[in-house]
Amino acid sequence: MAPSVEVPESVGEVVGALAGEGSVVLAGGTVVMPEVNTTAHDLRALVSLRRAGLRGIEVDGGRAVIGAATTLAEVGKHERLAVLRPVIESIASPTIRNLATVGGNLFVKQPYGDLAVALLALDAEVDVAGPDGASSTRPVADVLRDGAGEREVVTAVAFDVPDAAAWRYTKAMRRKQNSASIVTVAAVLGLDGGTVGAARIALGGAGAKPVRATAAEQALTGGPLDHDRARAAGEAALQDAEPFDDAYASAWYRGRVLPVHVRRALLGE
Amino acid sequence: MPKSYIEVLVNDEPREFLVQPGTTLLGALREELGLTAAKRGCGQGTCGTCTCIVDGEAVMSCLVPVETIQGADVRTLEGVARDGGELDEVQAAFLEGFATQCGFCTSGMIMAAQALLAENPDPSREDVVRAISGNVCRCTGYESIINAILDAAQRRRATGGVQYVEGGV
């Protein structure tokens, strides 16, 4: 049966509309609508965020706050988020990016969700609204691991915009445009002179959810950012990865190429 | 479930109609308004053959429930030719450059090209490839389509031709 479509005009109304059985949030529709159009789904109501006031980008003092219903295209065009442009342009096609949203990207299955991988490396914070006016701020890692609760909706994502010199991103794809990930690597490096003082490295295509490569972070920290240490970090990344098979690549292949792409990302190769 | 009453601007004409809940923009165009240029290929946003322009942006109309875009400004391929049926630059370039074979992707390709040229009147070949990267063609091998869009850009720059996507976002 075709689901009903609700178009609430506030976050409170969104949460209220999610109370019904079989209700789901409809953000850009790039994941929910294929399910509606082509599967035997049991969705009863689609709760659209289009008019809920969740769209917009603010960058203030190096801190970015992005409304959950902001499209990927809007992020990609924002002057002060230029450092994230390669992330955005690696995702799907311009026509999909005109619909797909920042909040929605947190909930797509791997090997999609490259922005979620980037947000994990950025240690983003996620604002979530729930019933009875409740709201909370959670680490993006928690939201990626646990999802949102019933009748909860992500309202915004916030992070410190990294310096270009500290930011690393690479996505291995089947072709240059519009491909899901084979492996995705995003990292923020705290460089102190030539030494890596701190590192946050996140991986896509390396498990059911985006994961932090903590072993790789440890291998990299406390020494120079050179070929040998980047290579060691790449090998260590396998400790946090559970590569999987799909139509894009086999688990074997993902495991083989992950260390290489981690090394290349870290060295900017 | 009750039908929903929809009012949208389609190709500059105010249109109003009733739809079953969950009807996509693509479904409404084809079934309610008889505008069949936008095609249903995959229903998943993968093939691009349903591409239309909504409020200045090219989108996959199969992914947009029409109830979520009340009041929107929608343009389809039917609204691209000039009054009297004269083809616009993109249509003419496709026709003369043999950029269409079976034709199933053509509507989506032309609408993706319209959005590109509205934003960037002088695109590089790489820009064109990016702009149509969500549109699948299984006949041409893309080269003739890419060439036609570059040709259309040149024609439009030469003539200062009408921009069919106004205002952008």
Chai-1 contact restraints between the chains, C-beta under 6 A:
chainA,res_idxA,chainB,res_idxB,connection_type,confidence,min_distance_angstrom,max_distance_angstrom,comment,restraint_id
A,A2,B,Q20,contact,1.0,0.0,6.0,A-B,restraint_1
A,A2,B,P21,contact,1.0,0.0,6.0,A-B,restraint_2
A,A2,B,G22,contact,1.0,0.0,6.0,A-B,restraint_3
A,P3,B,G22,contact,1.0,0.0,6.0,A-B,restraint_4
A,S4,B,M1,contact,1.0,0.0,6.0,A-B,restraint_5
A,S4,B,P21,contact,1.0,0.0,6.0,A-B,restraint_6
A,V5,B,P21,contact,1.0,0.0,6.0,A-B,restraint_7
A,V5,B,G22,contact,1.0,0.0,6.0,A-B,restraint_8
A,V5,B,P65,contact,1.0,0.0,6.0,A-B,restraint_9
A,V5,B,E67,contact,1.0,0.0,6.0,A-B,restraint_10
A,V7,B,T68,contact,1.0,0.0,6.0,A-B,restraint_11
A,G29,B,L63,contact,1.0,0.0,6.0,A-B,restraint_12
A,T30,B,G45,contact,1.0,0.0,6.0,A-B,restraint_13
A,T30,B,L63,contact,1.0,0.0,6.0,A-B,restraint_14
A,M33,B,L63,contact,1.0,0.0,6.0,A-B,restraint_15
A,P34,B,Q44,contact,1.0,0.0,6.0,A-B,restraint_16
A,N37,B,G43,contact,1.0,0.0,6.0,A-B,restraint_17
A,T38,B,G43,contact,1.0,0.0,6.0,A-B,restraint_18
A,T38,B,Q44,contact,1.0,0.0,6.0,A-B,restraint_19
A,S48,B,T68,contact,1.0,0.0,6.0,A-B,restraint_20
A,R50,B,T68,contact,1.0,0.0,6.0,A-B,restraint_21
A,S93,B,S133,contact,1.0,0.0,6.0,A-B,restraint_22
A,S93,B,G134,contact,1.0,0.0,6.0,A-B,restraint_23
A,P94,B,A131,contact,1.0,0.0,6.0,A-B,restraint_24
A,T95,B,T51,contact,1.0,0.0,6.0,A-B,restraint_25
A,T95,B,A58,contact,1.0,0.0,6.0,A-B,restraint_26
A,T95,B,V59,contact,1.0,0.0,6.0,A-B,restraint_27
A,T95,B,M60,contact,1.0,0.0,6.0,A-B,restraint_28
A,T95,B,G134,contact,1.0,0.0,6.0,A-B,restraint_29
A,I96,B,G45,contact,1.0,0.0,6.0,A-B,restraint_30
A,I96,B,G134,contact,1.0,0.0,6.0,A-B,restraint_31
A,N98,B,E57,contact,1.0,0.0,6.0,A-B,restraint_32
A,N98,B,V59,contact,1.0,0.0,6.0,A-B,restraint_33
A,L99,B,V59,contact,1.0,0.0,6.0,A-B,restraint_34
A,L99,B,L63,contact,1.0,0.0,6.0,A-B,restraint_35
A,Q177,B,S133,contact,1.0,0.0,6.0,A-B,restraint_36
A,N178,B,S133,contact,1.0,0.0,6.0,A-B,restraint_37
